Amino acid sequence: MDLFRTLDTLIDHWCERRALRPLQRLLRVYPGVFAHADQRFALLDALKDVRDLCRKDLTAEECVWVGQLCRLMEEALGGALR
């Protein structure tokens, strides 16, 4: 799964539907520079907010994508926690 391509696709879908709640959660950190772990953690937090707080604003497919992105980011950041 390509992180940035999937994020861009989700944003396009939400813009088309005017799904403002998930857009608000994600666009506070994305797009951005993710050179440092704290910036990547901020993106993970935003994705978790979308997953947990905006579920009714997402299609079933988008819920799956957001969940996959959360797992992808958690795995990538697992090394940053050690």
DRENSERO-871062 format. One record per atom (N, C-alpha, C): residue number from 1; x, y, z. Coordinates in nm, 3 decimals, m for minus. Layout:
N
<site><pos>NUM</pos><X>X</X><Y>Y</Y><Z>Z</Z></site>
...
This chain:
82
<site><pos>1</pos><X>0.086</X><Y>m0.118</Y><Z>0.000</Z></site>
<site><pos>1</pos><X>0.000</X><Y>0.000</Y><Z>0.000</Z></site>
<site><pos>1</pos><X>0.090</X><Y>0.123</Y><Z>0.000</Z></site>
<site><pos>2</pos><X>0.062</X><Y>0.213</Y><Z>m0.092</Z></site>
<site><pos>2</pos><X>0.137</X><Y>0.337</Y><Z>m0.102</Z></site>
<site><pos>2</pos><X>0.070</X><Y>0.442</Y><Z>m0.012</Z></site>
<site><pos>3</pos><X>0.139</X><Y>0.482</Y><Z>0.093</Z></site>
<site><pos>3</pos><X>0.084</X><Y>0.572</Y><Z>0.194</Z></site>
<site><pos>3</pos><X>0.030</X><Y>0.701</Y><Z>0.132</Z></site>
<site><pos>4</pos><X>0.113</X><Y>0.769</Y><Z>0.057</Z></site>
<site><pos>4</pos><X>0.075</X><Y>0.901</Y><Z>0.008</Z></site>
<site><pos>4</pos><X>m0.030</X><Y>0.894</Y><Z>m0.103</Z></site>
<site><pos>5</pos><X>m0.022</X><Y>0.794</Y><Z>m0.188</Z></site>
<site><pos>5</pos><X>m0.124</X><Y>0.778</Y><Z>m0.291</Z></site>
<site><pos>5</pos><X>m0.260</X><Y>0.748</Y><Z>m0.228</Z></site>
<site><pos>6</pos><X>m0.261</X><Y>0.663</Y><Z>m0.125</Z></site>
<site><pos>6</pos><X>m0.386</X><Y>0.630</Y><Z>m0.058</Z></site>
<site><pos>6</pos><X>m0.442</X><Y>0.752</Y><Z>0.015</Z></site>
<site><pos>7</pos><X>m0.357</X><Y>0.828</Y><Z>0.082</Z></site>
<site><pos>7</pos><X>m0.403</X><Y>0.950</Y><Z>0.148</Z></site>
<site><pos>7</pos><X>m0.463</X><Y>1.047</Y><Z>0.047</Z></site>
<site><pos>8</pos><X>m0.397</X><Y>1.064</Y><Z>m0.066</Z></site>
<site><pos>8</pos><X>m0.449</X><Y>1.155</Y><Z>m0.169</Z></site>
<site><pos>8</pos><X>m0.584</X><Y>1.107</Y><Z>m0.222</Z></site>
<site><pos>9</pos><X>m0.598</X><Y>0.977</Y><Z>m0.240</Z></site>
<site><pos>9</pos><X>m0.725</X><Y>0.921</Y><Z>m0.287</Z></site>
<site><pos>9</pos><X>m0.836</X><Y>0.945</Y><Z>m0.185</Z></site>
<site><pos>10</pos><X>m0.805</X><Y>0.920</Y><Z>m0.057</Z></site>
<site><pos>10</pos><X>m0.904</X><Y>0.945</Y><Z>0.048</Z></site>
<site><pos>10</pos><X>m0.946</X><Y>1.091</Y><Z>0.050</Z></site>
<site><pos>11</pos><X>m0.851</X><Y>1.181</Y><Z>0.041</Z></site>
<site><pos>11</pos><X>m0.882</X><Y>1.324</Y><Z>0.043</Z></site>
<site><pos>11</pos><X>m0.970</X><Y>1.360</Y><Z>m0.076</Z></site>
<site><pos>12</pos><X>m0.939</X><Y>1.306</Y><Z>m0.195</Z></site>
<site><pos>12</pos><X>m1.022</X><Y>1.330</Y><Z>m0.313</Z></site>
<site><pos>12</pos><X>m1.166</X><Y>1.283</Y><Z>m0.289</Z></site>
<site><pos>13</pos><X>m1.182</X><Y>1.164</Y><Z>m0.234</Z></site>
<site><pos>13</pos><X>m1.316</X><Y>1.110</Y><Z>m0.206</Z></site>
<site><pos>13</pos><X>m1.390</X><Y>1.200</Y><Z>m0.108</Z></site>
<site><pos>14</pos><X>m1.323</X><Y>1.241</Y><Z>m0.002</Z></site>
<site><pos>14</pos><X>m1.388</X><Y>1.323</Y><Z>0.099</Z></site>
<site><pos>14</pos><X>m1.424</X><Y>1.460</Y><Z>0.046</Z></site>
<site><pos>15</pos><X>m1.340</X><Y>1.515</Y><Z>m0.039</Z></site>
<site><pos>15</pos><X>m1.371</X><Y>1.645</Y><Z>m0.099</Z></site>
<site><pos>15</pos><X>m1.493</X><Y>1.634</Y><Z>m0.190</Z></site>
<site><pos>16</pos><X>m1.499</X><Y>1.528</Y><Z>m0.269</Z></site>
<site><pos>16</pos><X>m1.614</X><Y>1.508</Y><Z>m0.358</Z></site>
<site><pos>16</pos><X>m1.744</X><Y>1.499</Y><Z>m0.280</Z></site>
<site><pos>17</pos><X>m1.741</X><Y>1.433</Y><Z>m0.164</Z></site>
<site><pos>17</pos><X>m1.860</X><Y>1.416</Y><Z>m0.082</Z></site>
<site><pos>17</pos><X>m1.880</X><Y>1.528</Y><Z>0.018</Z></site>
<site><pos>18</pos><X>m1.783</X><Y>1.616</Y><Z>0.026</Z></site>
<site><pos>18</pos><X>m1.781</X><Y>1.723</Y><Z>0.128</Z></site>
<site><pos>18</pos><X>m1.787</X><Y>1.664</Y><Z>0.269</Z></site>
<site><pos>19</pos><X>m1.707</X><Y>1.560</Y><Z>0.290</Z></site>
<site><pos>19</pos><X>m1.696</X><Y>1.496</Y><Z>0.421</Z></site>
<site><pos>19</pos><X>m1.593</X><Y>1.577</Y><Z>0.502</Z></site>
<site><pos>20</pos><X>m1.643</X><Y>1.678</Y><Z>0.569</Z></site>
<site><pos>20</pos><X>m1.554</X><Y>1.776</Y><Z>0.633</Z></site>
<site><pos>20</pos><X>m1.485</X><Y>1.724</Y><Z>0.758</Z></site>
<site><pos>21</pos><X>m1.550</X><Y>1.639</Y><Z>0.834</Z></site>
<site><pos>21</pos><X>m1.489</X><Y>1.591</Y><Z>0.959</Z></site>
<site><pos>21</pos><X>m1.358</X><Y>1.516</Y><Z>0.935</Z></site>
<site><pos>22</pos><X>m1.355</X><Y>1.415</Y><Z>0.846</Z></site>
<site><pos>22</pos><X>m1.226</X><Y>1.349</Y><Z>0.824</Z></site>
<site><pos>22</pos><X>m1.124</X><Y>1.442</Y><Z>0.759</Z></site>
<site><pos>23</pos><X>m1.170</X><Y>1.530</Y><Z>0.671</Z></site>
<site><pos>23</pos><X>m1.077</X><Y>1.625</Y><Z>0.611</Z></site>
<site><pos>23</pos><X>m1.012</X><Y>1.713</Y><Z>0.716</Z></site>
<site><pos>24</pos><X>m1.092</X><Y>1.762</Y><Z>0.810</Z></site>
<site><pos>24</pos><X>m1.038</X><Y>1.848</Y><Z>0.915</Z></site>
<site><pos>24</pos><X>m0.933</X><Y>1.775</Y><Z>0.998</Z></site>
<site><pos>25</pos><X>m0.959</X><Y>1.650</Y><Z>1.030</Z></site>
<site><pos>25</pos><X>m0.864</X><Y>1.573</Y><Z>1.112</Z></site>
<site><pos>25</pos><X>m0.733</X><Y>1.548</Y><Z>1.038</Z></site>
<site><pos>26</pos><X>m0.742</X><Y>1.515</Y><Z>0.910</Z></site>
<site><pos>26</pos><X>m0.622</X><Y>1.479</Y><Z>0.836</Z></site>
<site><pos>26</pos><X>m0.544</X><Y>1.600</Y><Z>0.787</Z></site>
<site><pos>27</pos><X>m0.613</X><Y>1.702</Y><Z>0.740</Z></site>
<site><pos>27</pos><X>m0.544</X><Y>1.815</Y><Z>0.679</Z></site>
<site><pos>27</pos><X>m0.469</X><Y>1.902</Y><Z>0.779</Z></site>
<site><pos>28</pos><X>m0.486</X><Y>1.878</Y><Z>0.908</Z></site>
<site><pos>28</pos><X>m0.406</X><Y>1.954</Y><Z>1.006</Z></site>
<site><pos>28</pos><X>m0.259</X><Y>1.913</Y><Z>1.001</Z></site>
<site><pos>29</pos><X>m0.231</X><Y>1.793</Y><Z>0.946</Z></site>
<site><pos>29</pos><X>m0.092</X><Y>1.747</Y><Z>0.938</Z></site>
<site><pos>29</pos><X>m0.047</X><Y>1.709</Y><Z>0.798</Z></site>
<site><pos>30</pos><X>m0.140</X><Y>1.693</Y><Z>0.707</Z></site>
<site><pos>30</pos><X>m0.106</X><Y>1.645</Y><Z>0.573</Z></site>
<site><pos>30</pos><X>m0.163</X><Y>1.742</Y><Z>0.470</Z></site>
<site><pos>31</pos><X>m0.091</X><Y>1.779</Y><Z>0.367</Z></site>
<site><pos>31</pos><X>0.044</X><Y>1.737</Y><Z>0.336</Z></site>
<site><pos>31</pos><X>0.146</X><Y>1.806</Y><Z>0.426</Z></site>
<site><pos>32</pos><X>0.255</X><Y>1.744</Y><Z>0.441</Z></site>
<site><pos>32</pos><X>0.359</X><Y>1.797</Y><Z>0.527</Z></site>
<site><pos>32</pos><X>0.490</X><Y>1.726</Y><Z>0.501</Z></site>
<site><pos>33</pos><X>0.589</X><Y>1.767</Y><Z>0.574</Z></site>
<site><pos>33</pos><X>0.721</X><Y>1.704</Y><Z>0.566</Z></site>
<site><pos>33</pos><X>0.728</X><Y>1.603</Y><Z>0.679</Z></site>
<site><pos>34</pos><X>0.764</X><Y>1.481</Y><Z>0.646</Z></site>
<site><pos>34</pos><X>0.766</X><Y>1.374</Y><Z>0.747</Z></site>
<site><pos>34</pos><X>0.908</X><Y>1.323</Y><Z>0.767</Z></site>
<site><pos>35</pos><X>1.000</X><Y>1.418</Y><Z>0.784</Z></site>
<site><pos>35</pos><X>1.141</X><Y>1.384</Y><Z>0.799</Z></site>
<site><pos>35</pos><X>1.173</X><Y>1.335</Y><Z>0.941</Z></site>
<site><pos>36</pos><X>1.094</X><Y>1.375</Y><Z>1.038</Z></site>
<site><pos>36</pos><X>1.122</X><Y>1.341</Y><Z>1.178</Z></site>
<site><pos>36</pos><X>1.011</X><Y>1.252</Y><Z>1.232</Z></site>
<site><pos>37</pos><X>1.047</X><Y>1.170</Y><Z>1.327</Z></site>
<site><pos>37</pos><X>0.952</X><Y>1.075</Y><Z>1.386</Z></site>
<site><pos>37</pos><X>0.832</X><Y>1.146</Y><Z>1.446</Z></site>
<site><pos>38</pos><X>0.852</X><Y>1.262</Y><Z>1.509</Z></site>
<site><pos>38</pos><X>0.738</X><Y>1.330</Y><Z>1.570</Z></site>
<site><pos>38</pos><X>0.636</X><Y>1.374</Y><Z>1.465</Z></site>
<site><pos>39</pos><X>0.679</X><Y>1.405</Y><Z>1.345</Z></site>
<site><pos>39</pos><X>0.587</X><Y>1.442</Y><Z>1.237</Z></site>
<site><pos>39</pos><X>0.511</X><Y>1.319</Y><Z>1.188</Z></site>
<site><pos>40</pos><X>0.578</X><Y>1.206</Y><Z>1.184</Z></site>
<site><pos>40</pos><X>0.511</X><Y>1.082</Y><Z>1.144</Z></site>
<site><pos>40</pos><X>0.412</X><Y>1.037</Y><Z>1.251</Z></site>
<site><pos>41</pos><X>0.447</X><Y>1.058</Y><Z>1.379</Z></site>
<site><pos>41</pos><X>0.352</X><Y>1.028</Y><Z>1.486</Z></site>
<site><pos>41</pos><X>0.229</X><Y>1.118</Y><Z>1.479</Z></site>
<site><pos>42</pos><X>0.247</X><Y>1.243</Y><Z>1.440</Z></site>
<site><pos>42</pos><X>0.134</X><Y>1.335</Y><Z>1.424</Z></site>
<site><pos>42</pos><X>0.040</X><Y>1.285</Y><Z>1.313</Z></site>
<site><pos>43</pos><X>0.098</X><Y>1.234</Y><Z>1.204</Z></site>
<site><pos>43</pos><X>0.016</X><Y>1.177</Y><Z>1.098</Z></site>
<site><pos>43</pos><X>m0.059</X><Y>1.054</Y><Z>1.148</Z></site>
<site><pos>44</pos><X>0.009</X><Y>0.969</Y><Z>1.222</Z></site>
<site><pos>44</pos><X>m0.057</X><Y>0.850</Y><Z>1.278</Z></site>
<site><pos>44</pos><X>m0.172</X><Y>0.892</Y><Z>1.371</Z></site>
<site><pos>45</pos><X>m0.149</X><Y>0.990</Y><Z>1.455</Z></site>
<site><pos>45</pos><X>m0.256</X><Y>1.039</Y><Z>1.544</Z></site>
<site><pos>45</pos><X>m0.374</X><Y>1.091</Y><Z>1.464</Z></site>
<site><pos>46</pos><X>m0.349</X><Y>1.163</Y><Z>1.356</Z></site>
<site><pos>46</pos><X>m0.457</X><Y>1.215</Y><Z>1.273</Z></site>
<site><pos>46</pos><X>m0.536</X><Y>1.101</Y><Z>1.209</Z></site>
<site><pos>47</pos><X>m0.464</X><Y>1.000</Y><Z>1.162</Z></site>
<site><pos>47</pos><X>m0.532</X><Y>0.884</Y><Z>1.103</Z></site>
<site><pos>47</pos><X>m0.617</X><Y>0.809</Y><Z>1.207</Z></site>
<site><pos>48</pos><X>m0.564</X><Y>0.797</Y><Z>1.327</Z></site>
<site><pos>48</pos><X>m0.642</X><Y>0.732</Y><Z>1.434</Z></site>
<site><pos>48</pos><X>m0.765</X><Y>0.815</Y><Z>1.469</Z></site>
<site><pos>49</pos><X>m0.752</X><Y>0.946</Y><Z>1.467</Z></site>
<site><pos>49</pos><X>m0.869</X><Y>1.033</Y><Z>1.490</Z></site>
<site><pos>49</pos><X>m0.975</X><Y>1.011</Y><Z>1.383</Z></site>
<site><pos>50</pos><X>m0.932</X><Y>1.003</Y><Z>1.258</Z></site>
<site><pos>50</pos><X>m1.027</X><Y>0.977</Y><Z>1.149</Z></site>
<site><pos>50</pos><X>m1.094</X><Y>0.842</Y><Z>1.172</Z></site>
<site><pos>51</pos><X>m1.013</X><Y>0.741</Y><Z>1.202</Z></site>
<site><pos>51</pos><X>m1.066</X><Y>0.606</Y><Z>1.223</Z></site>
<site><pos>51</pos><X>m1.165</X><Y>0.600</Y><Z>1.339</Z></site>
<site><pos>52</pos><X>m1.130</X><Y>0.665</Y><Z>1.449</Z></site>
<site><pos>52</pos><X>m1.210</X><Y>0.652</Y><Z>1.572</Z></site>
<site><pos>52</pos><X>m1.323</X><Y>0.754</Y><Z>1.584</Z></site>
<site><pos>53</pos><X>m1.304</X><Y>0.873</Y><Z>1.530</Z></site>
<site><pos>53</pos><X>m1.401</X><Y>0.980</Y><Z>1.552</Z></site>
<site><pos>53</pos><X>m1.488</X><Y>1.011</Y><Z>1.430</Z></site>
<site><pos>54</pos><X>m1.451</X><Y>0.960</Y><Z>1.314</Z></site>
<site><pos>54</pos><X>m1.522</X><Y>0.996</Y><Z>1.191</Z></site>
<site><pos>54</pos><X>m1.579</X><Y>0.874</Y><Z>1.119</Z></site>
<site><pos>55</pos><X>m1.597</X><Y>0.767</Y><Z>1.190</Z></site>
<site><pos>55</pos><X>m1.640</X><Y>0.642</Y><Z>1.126</Z></site>
<site><pos>55</pos><X>m1.769</X><Y>0.660</Y><Z>1.046</Z></site>
<site><pos>56</pos><X>m1.864</X><Y>0.737</Y><Z>1.098</Z></site>
<site><pos>56</pos><X>m1.992</X><Y>0.752</Y><Z>1.026</Z></site>
<site><pos>56</pos><X>m1.978</X><Y>0.835</Y><Z>0.898</Z></site>
<site><pos>57</pos><X>m1.866</X><Y>0.904</Y><Z>0.884</Z></site>
<site><pos>57</pos><X>m1.843</X><Y>0.985</Y><Z>0.765</Z></site>
<site><pos>57</pos><X>m1.767</X><Y>0.908</Y><Z>0.656</Z></site>
<site><pos>58</pos><X>m1.729</X><Y>0.784</Y><Z>0.684</Z></site>
<site><pos>58</pos><X>m1.648</X><Y>0.704</Y><Z>0.593</Z></site>
<site><pos>58</pos><X>m1.731</X><Y>0.593</Y><Z>0.530</Z></site>
<site><pos>59</pos><X>m1.697</X><Y>0.560</Y><Z>0.406</Z></site>
<site><pos>59</pos><X>m1.756</X><Y>0.441</Y><Z>0.345</Z></site>
<site><pos>59</pos><X>m1.686</X><Y>0.318</Y><Z>0.405</Z></site>
<site><pos>60</pos><X>m1.742</X><Y>0.201</Y><Z>0.378</Z></site>
<site><pos>60</pos><X>m1.681</X><Y>0.078</Y><Z>0.430</Z></site>
<site><pos>60</pos><X>m1.539</X><Y>0.062</Y><Z>0.374</Z></site>
<site><pos>61</pos><X>m1.521</X><Y>0.092</Y><Z>0.247</Z></site>
<site><pos>61</pos><X>m1.389</X><Y>0.080</Y><Z>0.185</Z></site>
<site><pos>61</pos><X>m1.291</X><Y>0.178</Y><Z>0.248</Z></site>
<site><pos>62</pos><X>m1.335</X><Y>0.300</Y><Z>0.275</Z></site>
<site><pos>62</pos><X>m1.248</X><Y>0.400</Y><Z>0.337</Z></site>
<site><pos>62</pos><X>m1.210</X><Y>0.359</Y><Z>0.479</Z></site>
<site><pos>63</pos><X>m1.302</X><Y>0.298</Y><Z>0.552</Z></site>
<site><pos>63</pos><X>m1.269</X><Y>0.248</Y><Z>0.686</Z></site>
<site><pos>63</pos><X>m1.156</X><Y>0.146</Y><Z>0.680</Z></site>
<site><pos>64</pos><X>m1.163</X><Y>0.058</Y><Z>0.581</Z></site>
<site><pos>64</pos><X>m1.058</X><Y>m0.043</Y><Z>0.564</Z></site>
<site><pos>64</pos><X>m0.926</X><Y>0.026</Y><Z>0.532</Z></site>
<site><pos>65</pos><X>m0.928</X><Y>0.120</Y><Z>0.439</Z></site>
<site><pos>65</pos><X>m0.805</X><Y>0.190</Y><Z>0.400</Z></site>
<site><pos>65</pos><X>m0.743</X><Y>0.263</Y><Z>0.518</Z></site>
<site><pos>66</pos><X>m0.825</X><Y>0.334</Y><Z>0.595</Z></site>
<site><pos>66</pos><X>m0.772</X><Y>0.409</Y><Z>0.709</Z></site>
<site><pos>66</pos><X>m0.713</X><Y>0.312</Y><Z>0.812</Z></site>
<site><pos>67</pos><X>m0.781</X><Y>0.201</Y><Z>0.836</Z></site>
<site><pos>67</pos><X>m0.727</X><Y>0.100</Y><Z>0.927</Z></site>
<site><pos>67</pos><X>m0.594</X><Y>0.045</Y><Z>0.879</Z></site>
<site><pos>68</pos><X>m0.584</X><Y>0.019</Y><Z>0.749</Z></site>
<site><pos>68</pos><X>m0.459</X><Y>m0.031</Y><Z>0.693</Z></site>
<site><pos>68</pos><X>m0.348</X><Y>0.072</Y><Z>0.704</Z></site>
<site><pos>69</pos><X>m0.381</X><Y>0.198</Y><Z>0.681</Z></site>
<site><pos>69</pos><X>m0.281</X><Y>0.304</Y><Z>0.695</Z></site>
<site><pos>69</pos><X>m0.233</X><Y>0.317</Y><Z>0.839</Z></site>
<site><pos>70</pos><X>m0.324</X><Y>0.304</Y><Z>0.934</Z></site>
<site><pos>70</pos><X>m0.284</X><Y>0.308</Y><Z>1.075</Z></site>
<site><pos>70</pos><X>m0.187</X><Y>0.195</Y><Z>1.107</Z></site>
<site><pos>71</pos><X>m0.218</X><Y>0.075</Y><Z>1.061</Z></site>
<site><pos>71</pos><X>m0.129</X><Y>m0.039</Y><Z>1.087</Z></site>
<site><pos>71</pos><X>0.006</X><Y>m0.019</Y><Z>1.018</Z></site>
<site><pos>72</pos><X>0.004</X><Y>0.030</Y><Z>0.896</Z></site>
<site><pos>72</pos><X>0.127</X><Y>0.057</Y><Z>0.823</Z></site>
<site><pos>72</pos><X>0.215</X><Y>0.157</Y><Z>0.898</Z></site>
<site><pos>73</pos><X>0.155</X><Y>0.264</Y><Z>0.945</Z></site>
<site><pos>73</pos><X>0.230</X><Y>0.366</Y><Z>1.019</Z></site>
<site><pos>73</pos><X>0.280</X><Y>0.311</Y><Z>1.152</Z></site>
<site><pos>74</pos><X>0.197</X><Y>0.235</Y><Z>1.222</Z></site>
<site><pos>74</pos><X>0.240</X><Y>0.176</Y><Z>1.349</Z></site>
<site><pos>74</pos><X>0.358</X><Y>0.084</Y><Z>1.331</Z></site>
<site><pos>75</pos><X>0.355</X><Y>0.004</Y><Z>1.225</Z></site>
<site><pos>75</pos><X>0.468</X><Y>m0.086</Y><Z>1.197</Z></site>
<site><pos>75</pos><X>0.594</X><Y>m0.007</Y><Z>1.164</Z></site>
<site><pos>76</pos><X>0.578</X><Y>0.098</Y><Z>1.083</Z></site>
<site><pos>76</pos><X>0.693</X><Y>0.180</Y><Z>1.044</Z></site>
<site><pos>76</pos><X>0.752</X><Y>0.253</Y><Z>1.164</Z></site>
<site><pos>77</pos><X>0.666</X><Y>0.294</Y><Z>1.256</Z></site>
<site><pos>77</pos><X>0.712</X><Y>0.370</Y><Z>1.371</Z></site>
<site><pos>77</pos><X>0.751</X><Y>0.282</Y><Z>1.488</Z></site>
<site><pos>78</pos><X>0.728</X><Y>0.153</Y><Z>1.476</Z></site>
<site><pos>78</pos><X>0.764</X><Y>0.060</Y><Z>1.584</Z></site>
<site><pos>78</pos><X>0.911</X><Y>0.071</Y><Z>1.621</Z></site>
<site><pos>79</pos><X>0.995</X><Y>0.090</Y><Z>1.523</Z></site>
<site><pos>79</pos><X>1.137</X><Y>0.106</Y><Z>1.549</Z></site>
<site><pos>79</pos><X>1.169</X><Y>0.236</Y><Z>1.621</Z></site>
<site><pos>80</pos><X>1.088</X><Y>0.338</Y><Z>1.601</Z></site>
<site><pos>80</pos><X>1.110</X><Y>0.467</Y><Z>1.665</Z></site>
<site><pos>80</pos><X>1.078</X><Y>0.461</Y><Z>1.815</Z></site>
<site><pos>81</pos><X>0.999</X><Y>0.362</Y><Z>1.853</Z></site>
<site><pos>81</pos><X>0.962</X><Y>0.348</Y><Z>1.994</Z></site>
<site><pos>81</pos><X>1.068</X><Y>0.276</Y><Z>2.074</Z></site>
<site><pos>82</pos><X>1.157</X><Y>0.206</Y><Z>2.005</Z></site>
<site><pos>82</pos><X>1.258</X><Y>0.125</Y><Z>2.076</Z></site>
<site><pos>82</pos><X>1.381</X><Y>0.204</Y><Z>2.105</Z></site>
